[in-house]
């Protein structure tokens, strides 16, 4: 793993050249892709770093999304808006993500998990659009830190009890009672806020709406997956006490997902709609992770990867429309089909991915998650059915309202799309649909 960390650090030398950094990121994605890990065991172990199959696919996703972020943020380079600093922040964020996904020590994992917050905050505050970005940044900071400090106390308590924080050496915490339940909630809460679960999700739409396209893409593509990955790592420690809370998490996950779907149906801001749809998808992921069954775990990892590619692509599309129309409102930027006809194909393809239509990876993951939740309780079939239905409903609402209708009267001519933009969109869509060919590896790698 160290060679990839050093590679990332050396990339900081070349931040003056936009093309070089983008080429190096794609090269790193390709090289890392050759180190295929498809087993339960840790590989590339050394210096408290290593990866199993879940870490591997999330690190590969981080490399890929960061490369696409640089491709989608060409306007920063064209306008000369501190492009070197922008690239530096993206590379530092990538390094913190790679370290988080490859840590073999809980304390080091916590430090890297929290360090990803700083570059994200700088991206939102430095390259965001509206003055409200300051409020959005503070929301994100306080939500995350409020939930993370109990996790630090929990890890220190674990070290005092076990004498080590190495992931493979820490044994399951046994016992029952109020103290253990509080300990469990303190440990899990940080990751649930990052996921985010309904009721602690308010920071996410604000951060997405105010963030630049790079911030939105990497936030949706990878940063939300930190919460899911953290749960996969800490839940085995509390296997006993976790069983008592499963009904709570699943109730909040599916019912919260349905409520958020209703919120999506009355959004007029494209970015806010895509951001809220992420909360609905992550509600189902939370259910799969908390059940900790083979179906649930495999489905959760599949949806995390599929959602990362699909949601990032939709944010990229929303930004392309915003750059041309000058507004993110669905009431203003409608009728896009009239003057960006070829871009409408990408809206359709990525919207199909967002509603988990075949042959996307999202379909495979959602089928696995639905099987796991319904097999746990037959009663949940109603809420899960509503969640799937409204997922299609708000995606169709977004597609039809943005593409059809009479376009804004002050808009006379427009570039339908550049080669760079089509390439970025294709590189989002292609892996989303091709990964289903190796669906067994993705679903059962966990």
Secondary structure, 3 states (H helix, E strand, C coil): CHHHHHHHHHHHHHCCCHHHHHHHHHHHHHHHHHCCCCCCCCEEEECCEEECHHHHHHHHHHHHHHHHHHHHCHHHHHCCCCHHHHHHHHHHHHHHHHHHHHECEHHHHHHHHHHHHHHHHHHHHHHCCCCCHHHHHHHHHHHHHHHHHHHHHHHHHHHHHHCCCECCCCCCCCCCCHHHHHHHHHHHHHHHHHHCCCCCCHHHHHHHHHCCHHHHHHHHHHHHHHHHHHHHHHHHHHHHHHHHHHHHHHHHHHHHHHHHHHHHCCCCEHHHHHHHHHHHHHHHHHHHHHHCCHHHHHHHHHHHHHHHHHHHHHHHHHHHHHHHHCCCECCCCCCHHHHCHHHHHHHHHHHHHHCCCCCCHHHHHHHHHHHHHHHHCHHHHHHHHHHHHHHHHHHHHHHHHHHCCCCCCCCCCCCCCCHHHHHHHHHHHHHHHHHHHHHHHHHHCC
